[in-house]
Amino acid sequence: MSGVGKTSLSTTLAKSGWFHYSGDVRIGRHYLKNDVPESDKIAMKNLAPLSRWLGRPGNPALGGMAIGEFKRRLKLHHDSEVAAMLDVPEMITQSRQDGFTNFINDAGGSLCELDAPAVFETLAAHTLIVYIKATPEEEDELFRRAVAKPKPLYYPPAFLDGLIADYLAQSGDTHADAMSPDDFFRFAFPKLFQARLPKYEAIAQKYGVTVSTT
């Protein structure tokens, strides 16, 4: 999940001579370069343009994005993430040509949401998939940071529809475009997190390994 330490670990390995391949950078600078404003400024330490482009569903007057446009961007992001992960074998070959022996694929937390078996088969054939499992205390910290600073996230479309329906029933808002994007995020994040855990575990069991952060 976002914030558990994937990029920090990848950056540490890069300092030791590994080739650091960022799925998010590939998505923003290559596949969505014509969609994301300032895509040329996207880097390992600056994913803000991609995050701003993806946005959060809710009232545009409160900094949200109309649900129709948000879903359109979710689809573009999904397709771009699939393509970026399928690029891994090519990137490994390129890294070796550039003199690197070791390669780290810094995949996004939404990897588990990709309905594309070819992605996992490809990654398993060319890399070791590692699931970084957070402790309960770290999960609490992830929730705390998320509540304090809501940010854009990828949601599976059907799951998003269910979240919105539940939120509207609770909040009394009449439709998705009337939601507070911050309030919806705080409602949705724990549910998305819990929904992803079994997906991460299933991927690790079938294709890779699980490591603890401790």
C-alpha positions in Angstrom: 0.0 0.0 0.0 1.1 3.6 -0.5 3.4 4.6 2.3 4.6 1.2 3.4 8.1 1.8 2.1 8.4 0.4 -1.4 10.1 3.5 -2.9 12.3 4.1 0.2 13.6 0.5 -0.2 14.1 0.9 -3.9 15.9 4.2 -3.4 18.2 2.5 -0.9 19.0 -0.2 -3.3 19.6 2.3 -6.1 22.3 3.9 -3.9 23.9 0.5 -3.8 24.1 0.2 -7.6 20.7 -1.3 -8.5 18.7 0.0 -11.4 15.5 1.6 -10.0 12.5 1.2 -12.3 9.5 3.2 -11.1 6.2 2.2 -12.5 4.7 5.5 -11.6 7.4 7.5 -13.4 6.9 5.3 -16.4 3.2 5.8 -16.4 3.4 9.6 -16.0 6.3 10.4 -18.3 5.7 7.8 -21.0 2.1 6.5 -21.2 0.3 9.6 -20.0 2.8 12.2 -21.2 0.1 13.8 -23.4 -2.5 13.8 -20.6 -0.6 14.9 -17.5 0.4 18.6 -17.3 4.1 19.0 -16.5 4.7 15.3 -17.1 8.3 16.1 -18.0 8.8 17.1 -14.4 7.8 13.7 -13.0 10.6 11.9 -11.2 11.3 9.5 -8.4 11.0 12.3 -5.9 8.3 14.2 -7.7 5.1 12.3 -8.5 2.9 15.3 -7.7 1.9 16.0 -11.3 0.6 12.5 -11.7 -1.2 12.6 -8.4 -2.8 16.0 -9.3 -3.9 14.7 -12.6 -5.6 11.6 -11.2 -7.4 13.7 -8.6 -10.1 12.6 -6.1 -13.8 12.2 -6.6 -16.1 14.8 -5.2 -17.3 18.4 -5.4 -15.1 20.3 -7.8 -15.8 23.5 -5.7 -14.0 21.7 -2.8 -11.1 20.5 -4.9 -12.7 17.3 -6.1 -13.3 15.9 -9.6 -16.6 15.1 -11.3 -17.1 11.4 -11.1 -17.4 10.9 -14.8 -14.0 12.5 -15.4 -12.5 10.7 -12.5 -13.6 7.3 -13.8 -12.2 8.2 -17.2 -8.8 8.9 -15.7 -8.9 5.7 -13.6 -9.3 3.7 -16.8 -6.4 5.6 -18.4 -4.2 5.0 -15.3 -5.2 1.3 -15.2 -4.3 0.7 -18.8 -1.0 2.6 -18.4 0.0 0.7 -15.3 -0.6 -2.6 -17.1 1.6 -1.4 -19.9 4.3 -0.2 -17.6 4.5 -3.5 -15.8 4.6 -5.4 -19.1 7.6 -3.2 -20.0 9.7 -4.7 -17.2 11.5 -7.4 -19.3 12.5 -4.7 -21.8 13.6 -2.4 -19.0 15.7 -5.2 -17.5 17.4 -5.8 -20.8 18.1 -2.1 -21.1 19.5 -1.8 -17.6 21.9 -4.7 -18.3 23.0 -2.9 -21.5 23.7 0.1 -19.4 25.9 -1.9 -17.0 23.5 -2.7 -14.2 23.6 -6.2 -12.6 20.6 -5.8 -10.3 17.1 -4.4 -11.0 14.3 -3.3 -8.7 10.8 -2.9 -10.0 9.2 -0.2 -7.8 5.5 -1.1 -8.5 2.6 1.0 -7.3 0.2 -0.1 -4.5 -2.5 -0.5 -7.1 -0.7 -3.4 -8.7 -3.0 -5.7 -6.9 -6.0 -4.1 -8.6 -4.9 -4.9 -12.2 -7.2 -7.4 -13.8 -4.5 -8.6 -16.1 -3.0 -12.1 -15.4 -0.3 -11.5 -18.0 1.2 -8.8 -15.7 1.7 -11.2 -12.8 2.9 -14.0 -15.1 5.4 -11.6 -16.7 6.7 -10.2 -13.4 7.0 -13.6 -11.9 9.0 -14.9 -14.9 11.5 -12.0 -14.8 11.5 -10.8 -11.2 10.8 -11.9 -7.6 7.6 -10.3 -6.4 8.0 -9.1 -2.8 5.0 -8.2 -0.6 6.1 -5.8 2.2 3.6 -6.6 5.0 3.0 -3.8 7.5 2.6 -4.4 11.2 -0.6 -3.4 12.9 1.2 -0.4 14.4 2.3 0.6 10.9 -1.2 0.2 9.5 -2.4 2.6 12.2 0.3 5.1 11.2 -0.8 4.7 7.5 -4.3 5.5 8.5 -3.2 8.5 10.6 -1.2 10.0 7.8 -4.0 9.3 5.3 -6.6 11.1 7.5 -4.2 14.0 8.1 -3.4 14.4 4.4 -5.9 12.9 1.9 -4.4 12.1 -1.5 -5.3 10.6 -4.8 -5.7 6.8 -5.0 -6.7 4.2 -7.6 -10.0 2.5 -7.0 -11.4 -0.5 -8.9 -14.5 1.0 -10.7 -17.1 -1.4 -9.2 -15.6 -1.1 -5.7 -15.7 2.7 -6.1 -19.4 2.6 -7.0 -20.1 0.6 -3.8 -18.0 3.0 -1.7 -19.8 6.0 -3.1 -23.3 4.4 -2.6 -22.4 3.7 1.1 -20.9 7.1 1.6 -23.9 8.9 0.1 -26.3 6.9 2.3 -24.3 7.9 5.4 -23.6 11.6 4.4 -26.9 12.5 3.0 -25.3 14.0 -0.2 -27.5 13.5 -3.2 -24.8 12.5 -5.7 -21.1 11.8 -6.1 -20.3 15.3 -7.4 -21.6 16.8 -4.2 -19.3 14.8 -1.9 -16.5 16.4 0.1 -13.4 14.8 -1.5 -11.6 14.9 1.9 -14.5 13.3 3.8 -15.0 10.7 1.1 -11.3 9.8 1.2 -11.3 9.4 4.9 -14.3 7.1 4.6 -12.9 5.1 1.7 -9.2 4.7 2.6 -9.6 2.1 5.4 -12.0 0.1 3.3 -9.7 0.1 0.3 -6.8 -0.8 2.5 -8.6 -3.8 4.0 -9.8 -4.9 0.6 -6.3 -4.9 -0.8 -4.7 -7.0 1.9 -6.0 -10.3 0.8 -5.1 -9.4 -2.8 -1.5 -8.7 -1.9 -1.3 -11.9 0.1 -2.7 -14.0 -2.8 -0.2 -12.5 -5.2 2.7 -13.2 -2.9 1.5 -16.8 -2.2 1.2 -17.6 -5.9 4.0 -15.6 -7.4 6.5 -14.4 -4.8 7.3 -13.9 -1.1 6.2 -11.9 1.9 8.6 -9.9 4.1 7.9 -8.0 7.3 8.9 -4.5 7.8 10.3 -5.4 11.2 
